Amino acid sequence: MDQPFNRTLATEVILLGFSPNLKINLLLFIFFLAIYAVTIFGNGFMVCIIVVSPHLHTPMYFFLCNLAVIDFFYSSSTVPKLLLVLLTGGKTSITACGIQVFVGLYLGSTESMLLVLMAYDRYVAICRPLYYPVLMRWSVCYRLIVLVWIFSFMTTMVPSLLMPMKACNPNQINHIACEVLAVIKLSCDSTHDSELVIFFLSFFSLLLPFFFILLSYTFIISSVLKIQSAGRSKAFSTCSSHLTVVVMYYGTAMAMYFRPASHNASNQAKYVSVFYGIMIPMLNPLIYSLKNKEVTKMFFIKTTVSGSLPTIGGNH
């Protein structure tokens, strides 16, 4: 719908957050601060343990290290601002809000593509084990990671920069962060074209990757069912962590970006974004740590034994 011509340009954005009640905001501040601390520690631990452990220098853990880095920075682009909103109010400059939108889109798209690489890695390991050393050699892994970061940039940042938005008053957003679907409601012009572009890009960033993951696991399940029962549980266990993360990530992301436009300003969008942008970066390292015996062993060894690390057998 076209906006009136007499609207004034906004120089700042006001995030309404959760509640105007100070006591509630203080409790939420403590809650999200704890979540952020766990997120930083969990993802930082995951990166460190993979980097310093030679026997974890495999493609699967290389991709997992990249996932931890993405979650580290994604959470850092969202939670600190939320903490400020809870304590001091939701005022932020248009520039800072725009940067948060770009960073969120870029890292979100990169994580989506990375989950596809992790599914492909599991597919090759289980369905084409004899070709794994060739198909997943380090030179290929490095190129795939670079391709993921570049492709994500091209599909998120470039369209955003080519379609600058002028924000008009009233400048209030019923949200906890500068999320693209909420911010475009401030546009001085019609949002129809922007919403179409976002939907089109979401197809390449969410639906298409999710389809490739489903296809990979279709082949994986077909191959695993042919394995004897003794090896079947081990094969499934290598995929359980990734499947859990995929269900959480794509489920909430699709609920956010493929909802009716009229729902984007509702309270429901705020709660979905909490799980999508705050809880998942915290849960990812916990899921991989608890379900991965090698990472769990390394955690207890590093926290109980000083000196050099003993060699731990087993591979992914």
C-alpha positions as CSV (number, residue, x, y, z in Angstrom):
1,M,0.0,0.0,0.0
2,D,1.4,3.4,-1.0
3,Q,2.3,5.7,1.9
4,P,1.2,9.3,2.2
5,F,3.5,11.9,0.7
6,N,3.7,14.0,3.8
7,R,5.5,11.4,6.0
8,T,8.8,12.6,7.5
9,L,12.0,10.6,7.2
10,A,13.0,8.7,10.3
11,T,16.6,9.1,11.6
12,E,16.2,6.5,14.3
13,V,14.2,3.3,15.0
14,I,12.4,2.4,18.2
15,L,12.2,-1.3,19.1
16,L,9.3,-1.9,21.4
17,G,10.8,-5.1,22.8
18,F,8.8,-7.4,25.1
19,S,7.2,-5.1,27.8
20,P,7.3,-1.6,29.1
21,N,7.4,-3.0,32.6
22,L,10.9,-2.5,34.1
23,K,10.8,-5.5,36.5
24,I,9.9,-7.8,33.6
25,N,12.7,-6.4,31.5
26,L,15.2,-6.9,34.3
27,L,14.3,-10.5,34.6
28,L,14.5,-10.9,30.8
29,F,17.9,-9.1,30.9
30,I,19.3,-11.7,33.3
31,F,17.7,-14.6,31.3
32,F,19.1,-13.5,27.9
33,L,22.5,-12.5,29.4
34,A,22.8,-16.1,30.7
35,I,21.8,-17.5,27.3
36,Y,24.4,-15.2,25.6
37,A,27.1,-16.4,28.1
38,V,26.4,-20.0,27.3
39,T,26.3,-19.3,23.6
40,I,29.7,-17.6,23.6
41,F,31.3,-20.2,25.8
42,G,29.7,-23.1,23.9
43,N,30.7,-22.0,20.4
44,G,34.0,-20.7,21.5
45,F,34.8,-24.0,23.1
46,M,33.7,-25.8,20.0
47,V,36.1,-23.8,17.8
48,C,39.0,-24.1,20.2
49,I,38.6,-27.9,20.7
50,I,38.5,-28.5,17.0
51,V,41.4,-26.2,16.2
52,V,43.8,-27.7,18.8
53,S,42.9,-31.4,18.4
54,P,44.6,-32.9,15.3
55,H,42.4,-36.0,15.2
56,L,39.4,-33.7,14.8
57,H,40.8,-32.1,11.7
58,T,38.3,-33.8,9.4
59,P,35.8,-32.3,6.9
60,M,32.9,-32.9,9.3
61,Y,34.5,-31.0,12.2
62,F,35.8,-28.4,9.8
63,F,32.2,-27.6,8.8
64,L,31.2,-27.8,12.4
65,C,33.9,-25.2,13.3
66,N,32.5,-22.9,10.7
67,L,29.0,-23.4,12.1
68,A,30.2,-22.4,15.6
69,V,31.8,-19.3,14.2
70,I,28.6,-18.3,12.4
71,D,26.5,-18.9,15.6
72,F,29.1,-16.9,17.7
73,F,28.8,-13.8,15.5
74,Y,25.1,-14.2,14.8
75,S,24.3,-14.2,18.5
76,S,26.7,-11.3,19.0
77,S,24.8,-9.3,16.4
78,T,21.5,-9.7,18.1
79,V,21.7,-10.3,21.9
80,P,23.8,-7.4,23.0
81,K,21.4,-5.0,21.3
82,L,18.5,-6.8,22.9
83,L,20.1,-6.4,26.3
84,L,20.4,-2.6,25.7
85,V,16.8,-2.5,24.6
86,L,15.7,-4.2,27.9
87,L,17.7,-1.8,30.0
88,T,17.7,1.6,28.3
89,G,14.9,1.4,25.7
90,G,14.8,0.5,22.1
91,K,16.1,3.6,20.3
92,T,18.7,2.9,17.6
93,S,20.0,4.8,14.6
94,I,18.9,3.9,11.1
95,T,22.5,3.1,10.2
96,A,22.9,0.7,13.2
97,C,19.6,-0.9,12.4
98,G,20.5,-1.4,8.7
99,I,23.8,-3.0,9.7
100,Q,22.0,-5.5,12.0
101,V,19.6,-6.4,9.1
102,F,22.5,-7.0,6.7
103,V,24.6,-9.1,9.2
104,G,21.5,-11.1,10.2
105,L,20.6,-11.9,6.6
106,Y,24.2,-12.7,5.6
107,L,25.0,-15.0,8.5
108,G,21.5,-16.7,8.4
109,S,21.9,-17.5,4.7
110,T,25.5,-18.7,5.2
111,E,24.3,-21.1,8.0
112,S,21.6,-22.4,5.7
113,M,24.1,-23.2,3.0
114,L,26.6,-24.7,5.5
115,L,24.0,-27.1,6.7
116,V,23.7,-28.4,3.1
117,L,27.5,-29.0,3.0
118,M,27.2,-30.9,6.3
119,A,24.5,-33.1,4.8
120,Y,26.6,-33.7,1.7
121,D,29.5,-34.7,3.9
122,R,27.3,-37.3,5.6
123,Y,26.0,-38.5,2.3
124,V,29.5,-39.1,0.9
125,A,30.7,-40.7,4.1
126,I,27.8,-43.2,4.3
127,C,26.8,-43.7,0.7
128,R,30.2,-43.3,-1.0
129,P,32.7,-44.2,1.6
130,L,35.4,-45.4,-0.8
131,Y,35.3,-42.1,-2.6
132,Y,35.3,-40.0,0.5
133,P,39.0,-39.2,0.6
134,V,38.8,-37.9,-2.9
135,L,35.4,-36.1,-2.9
136,M,36.0,-34.5,0.5
137,R,39.7,-33.8,0.3
138,W,40.8,-30.5,1.9
139,S,41.2,-28.5,-1.3
140,V,37.6,-29.3,-2.1
141,C,36.4,-28.5,1.4
142,Y,38.1,-25.1,1.4
143,R,36.6,-24.2,-2.0
144,L,33.1,-25.3,-0.9
145,I,33.3,-23.1,2.2
146,V,34.5,-20.1,0.2
147,L,31.7,-20.7,-2.3
148,V,29.1,-20.8,0.5
149,W,30.3,-17.4,2.0
150,I,30.4,-15.8,-1.5
151,F,27.1,-17.2,-2.6
152,S,25.4,-16.0,0.6
153,F,26.8,-12.6,0.1
154,M,25.5,-12.4,-3.5
155,T,22.0,-13.6,-2.5
156,T,21.6,-11.3,0.5
157,M,23.9,-8.4,0.7
158,V,24.0,-7.4,-3.0
159,P,20.1,-7.2,-3.4
160,S,19.9,-5.3,-0.1
161,L,22.5,-2.7,-1.3
162,L,20.9,-2.4,-4.7
163,M,17.5,-1.7,-3.1
164,P,18.1,1.0,-0.4
165,M,15.1,1.8,1.7
166,K,14.0,5.2,3.1
167,A,12.4,4.9,6.5
168,C,9.5,7.1,7.5
169,N,7.8,8.0,10.8
170,P,6.1,6.6,12.7
171,N,9.4,4.7,13.4
172,Q,8.3,2.1,16.0
173,I,8.9,-1.6,15.3
174,N,7.0,-4.3,17.3
175,H,10.2,-6.4,17.6
176,I,13.3,-7.1,19.7
177,A,15.8,-6.6,16.9
178,C,16.1,-5.0,13.4
179,E,14.8,-8.0,11.4
180,V,14.2,-7.4,7.7
181,L,10.5,-8.2,7.6
182,A,9.8,-5.9,10.4
183,V,12.0,-3.0,9.2
184,I,10.6,-2.8,5.7
185,K,7.3,-1.8,7.3
186,L,8.9,1.6,7.9
187,S,9.5,2.1,4.2
188,C,8.2,5.4,2.8
189,D,7.3,3.6,-0.4
190,S,5.3,0.5,-1.2
191,T,6.7,-2.7,0.4
192,H,5.2,-5.0,-2.2
193,D,8.4,-5.2,-4.4
194,S,10.6,-5.6,-1.3
195,E,8.5,-8.4,0.0
196,L,8.6,-10.2,-3.3
197,V,12.4,-9.9,-3.4
198,I,12.6,-11.3,0.1
199,F,10.3,-14.2,-0.8
200,F,12.3,-14.9,-3.9
201,L,15.7,-14.9,-2.1
202,S,14.2,-17.0,0.7
203,F,13.5,-19.7,-1.9
204,F,17.3,-19.9,-2.7
205,S,18.4,-19.5,0.9
206,L,15.9,-21.8,2.6
207,L,13.6,-23.9,0.4
208,L,16.2,-25.0,-2.1
209,P,18.9,-25.9,0.5
210,F,16.2,-27.7,2.6
211,F,15.3,-29.7,-0.5
212,F,18.9,-30.8,-1.0
213,I,19.2,-31.8,2.6
214,L,16.0,-33.9,2.3
215,L,17.4,-35.5,-0.9
216,S,20.7,-36.3,0.8
217,Y,19.0,-38.0,3.8
218,T,16.7,-39.9,1.5
219,F,19.8,-41.5,0.0
220,I,21.4,-41.9,3.4
221,I,18.5,-43.6,5.0
222,S,18.2,-45.9,1.9
223,S,21.9,-46.9,2.3
224,V,21.7,-47.3,6.1
225,L,18.8,-49.7,5.9
226,K,20.9,-52.0,3.8
227,I,23.6,-52.1,6.5
228,Q,23.5,-54.8,9.2
229,S,21.9,-53.8,12.4
230,A,25.3,-53.6,14.2
231,G,26.5,-50.8,12.0
232,R,23.1,-49.2,11.4
233,S,22.9,-47.5,14.8
234,K,26.5,-46.1,14.4
235,A,25.6,-44.7,10.9
236,F,22.5,-43.1,12.2
237,S,24.3,-41.6,15.2
238,T,26.6,-39.7,13.0
239,C,23.6,-37.9,11.5
240,S,21.4,-37.4,14.5
241,S,23.0,-34.1,15.6
242,H,22.9,-32.6,12.2
243,L,19.2,-33.7,11.7
244,T,18.3,-32.1,15.0
245,V,19.9,-28.8,14.0
246,V,18.3,-28.9,10.6
247,V,14.8,-29.4,12.0
248,M,15.2,-26.5,14.5
249,Y,16.8,-24.1,12.0
250,Y,14.7,-24.6,9.0
251,G,11.5,-25.1,10.9
252,T,11.7,-21.7,12.6
253,A,13.3,-19.9,9.6
254,M,10.4,-21.0,7.4
255,A,7.9,-20.1,10.0
256,M,9.4,-16.6,10.0
257,Y,9.9,-15.9,6.3
258,F,7.0,-17.8,4.7
259,R,4.3,-16.4,6.9
260,P,1.5,-14.1,5.7
261,A,2.8,-10.5,5.5
262,S,0.1,-9.4,8.0
263,H,1.7,-11.5,10.7
264,N,5.1,-9.9,10.6
265,A,4.2,-7.2,13.0
266,S,2.6,-9.5,15.5
267,N,4.0,-10.6,18.8
268,Q,4.3,-14.1,17.4
269,A,7.1,-12.9,15.1
270,K,9.1,-11.7,18.1
271,Y,8.9,-15.1,19.8
272,V,9.9,-17.0,16.6
273,S,12.9,-14.7,16.2
274,V,13.9,-15.4,19.8
275,F,14.2,-19.1,19.1
276,Y,15.7,-18.6,15.6
277,G,18.2,-15.9,16.4
278,I,19.0,-16.5,20.1
279,M,18.2,-20.0,21.2
280,I,19.5,-21.9,18.2
281,P,23.0,-20.5,18.4
282,M,23.1,-21.6,22.0
283,L,21.7,-25.0,21.4
284,N,23.8,-26.0,18.4
285,P,27.1,-26.5,20.3
286,L,25.2,-28.2,23.1
287,I,23.6,-30.7,20.7
288,Y,26.8,-31.5,18.9
289,S,28.7,-31.8,22.2
290,L,26.2,-34.1,23.9
291,K,25.6,-36.3,20.9
292,N,29.3,-36.4,19.8
293,K,31.4,-38.8,21.9
294,E,34.7,-37.4,20.6
295,V,33.9,-33.8,21.6
296,T,32.5,-34.9,24.9
297,K,35.7,-36.9,25.7
298,M,37.8,-34.0,24.7
299,F,35.9,-31.7,27.0
300,F,36.4,-33.9,30.0
301,I,40.1,-34.5,29.2
302,K,40.8,-30.8,28.8
303,T,39.0,-29.9,32.0
304,T,40.6,-32.7,34.1
305,V,44.0,-33.5,32.7
306,S,46.8,-31.0,32.2
307,G,49.6,-31.4,29.8
308,S,49.5,-33.0,26.4
309,L,46.3,-34.7,25.1
310,P,46.2,-38.4,24.7
311,T,45.2,-39.8,21.4
312,I,41.5,-40.7,21.2
313,G,40.5,-43.3,18.7
314,G,37.5,-43.3,16.4
315,N,36.4,-41.2,13.5
316,H,33.2,-39.8,12.3
